Amino acid sequence: SGKRNWNAAKDLQRYRHRYPGLVEPENDEEEEMWNLSFYRNEICFLPQGLHIEALLESWWDNYEVLEENHSYIQWLFPLREHGMNWHAKQLTRQEIEAFKKSEEVMQRFERAYQLMLRFYGITLTNQKTGELERAENWTERFQNLNRFSHNNLRITRILKCLGEMGYEHYQVHLVKFFLTETLVKETLPNVKRSALDYFLFTIRSKRKRRELVHYAWQHFKPQSSFIWAPQDKLLKYRPCSAKTQLYQKDENKQEPPGKKSDDSVENDQKDELLEEEQKVRDNADLQPEEVNEEDLREKLSEHVSQGGDGEEERDPSFARQEEKDLNSEAEEVQSTTENDCAKESKKRKLDASRADTKHSEPLKSPNDIEKISRNLGECAI
């Protein structure tokens, strides 16, 4: 449509700010934690559901049931907001901490994640890092994804829940997977918009989110129509992971202990410049969320903080936070410009100093001059 989905932007901002203004009941008794009880295999999901162990075992590769049943997903991946299943319970911060303390529960959570990945045609290749690849039946499963758009909502829920449970590294790999399939390989055209509006902005880490936004922009066609970040910042942005390789040390060269050669000193100075350059680039990092500053200011002043159930409440702290982020952008750009000038000036002075040192010869002492005159005299005699 040429415009961002502002409802999606507001929803994901609220999630990334950990639901400001949300009041949760304080339950000291663990038996009051419904989601935890379900993951402990103590209760069935509602309505008319199974215990989680039965679900994980009997529904593996049972794609028809996973597609047609809409009650289980909110129990497998609970959130701190309501969904369509009113029998499911909202996740609380206390439950999140209880989840993380139980190895048995977290093992089931990872199995639930792999169950859904399999349903979508994806395989978890590294359980520690979260790396993914296509499953052997990916063609069939991708057809299902392109056909039934409600799975895009499920994937957004899964990504949010991964973030709540401390699996941010899983989030990043899953978002990168869908960006690659939708923008690079173009196998999931009906998932493309959800990947850009929703999946991408579930990442709470600004650095990782910006890298993914830049990756999406690089493969978006045409790039001039990319509306999820400012074009000028995208052109200047350099991912932190792609370190500059302007200078490299000769690692095979050995120096005597306690002594540095001229080349070693020069390499140290180059390393300092490299560090300064990286800092400047970090300061010039793009801001993918501030696509249209005036529009966002206006919408933030009009919007109210809204949960998934449609109930609304005023959230001034959320608006103030977003206002603060917008105001800091101008200061950041100005500071970056000044830093660039300062670093460039410093570099030029250092280069000039090196050139002077290289071409200048040490002055002769009076004793040296006297010796030279004697030698000349002897030659003349």
Number of C-alpha atoms within 10 A of each C-alpha: 4 7 10 16 15 13 13 15 17 18 18 23 19 17 22 18 12 13 19 16 14 13 8 12 8 10 12 9 7 12 11 12 18 20 25 23 19 20 24 18 16 14 16 20 25 18 12 8 14 17 17 24 18 13 17 17 12 11 15 18 14 12 15 10 11 17 13 8 10 13 19 21 20 26 23 23 22 26 24 21 16 19 19 11 15 13 14 21 19 19 23 20 13 16 20 19 12 14 19 13 11 13 10 12 19 16 12 18 19 13 16 21 19 18 21 21 18 21 25 23 20 22 20 20 13 10 11 9 12 17 17 18 15 18 17 12 13 17 13 11 18 19 15 18 19 17 13 12 13 12 16 20 13 16 22 20 21 24 26 26 23 22 19 21 17 12 16 21 16 20 23 23 17 24 23 20 17 22 26 18 17 22 22 14 12 14 17 20 13 17 24 21 14 18 23 23 18 24 29 26 29 26 24 20 12 15 17 17 20 25 19 22 24 22 17 23 22 16 16 16 12 9 12 9 12 21 17 23 19 16 18 9 16 20 12 11 18 20 17 16 9 7 10 13 7 8 11 10 12 10 6 6 7 8 10 7 6 5 8 12 10 9 11 15 11 13 16 13 13 18 16 12 18 17 13 15 17 16 16 18 19 16 16 21 23 28 21 21 21 18 16 13 14 11 12 19 15 10 14 18 14 9 15 17 22 19 18 13 11 9 10 12 13 12 16 14 12 19 20 13 12 18 16 11 14 18 11 11 15 11 10 13 16 12 14 19 13 12 19 19 11 11 15 14 11 12 14 11 12 14 11 11 11 12 11 10 11 9 7 8 8 6 7 8 8 9 8 10 10 11 11 11 11 11 10 11 10 8 8 7 5
